Amino acid sequence: MKSNFEYNWVFDGLASQDEVFEEVKPLVISSLDGFNVSIIAYGQTSSGKTYTMEGLPKAPGITFKALEEMFIEIRDRTDHEYTIMMSIMEV
């Protein structure tokens, strides 16, 4: 059986945490505007999914950058009250 898949982005091994985050940053802002958002790292074993999502202390991953961006954006928005709920799952 043949299956077709589409991906929003594909990054090579040279992409930095900052480059990857810049692509998903608009999704973080969308979540504050009321949209449901999922960010999924998909790939082979040892391809860097956990690193992309968690990162290292000197190079934080998408999860930590997204949270930081959310709180910065919330601080700048004074017209609403926000409740943040987040789920993380690693398979």
Stockholm file with secondary structure:
# STOCKHOLM 1.0

chainA/1-91         MKSNFEYNWVFDGLASQDEVFEEVKPLVISSLDGFNVSIIAYGQTSSGKTYTMEGLPKAPGITFKALEEMFIEIRDRTDHEYTIMMSIMEV
#=GR chainA/1-91 SS CCCCCCCSCCCCTTCCHHHHHHHHHHHHHHHHTTCCCCCCCCCSTTSSHHHHHHEETTEECHHHHHHHHHHHHHHHCCSSCCCCCCCCCCC
#=GC SS_cons        CCCCCCCSCCCCTTCCHHHHHHHHHHHHHHHHTTCCCCCCCCCSTTSSHHHHHHEETTEECHHHHHHHHHHHHHHHCCSSCCCCCCCCCCC
//
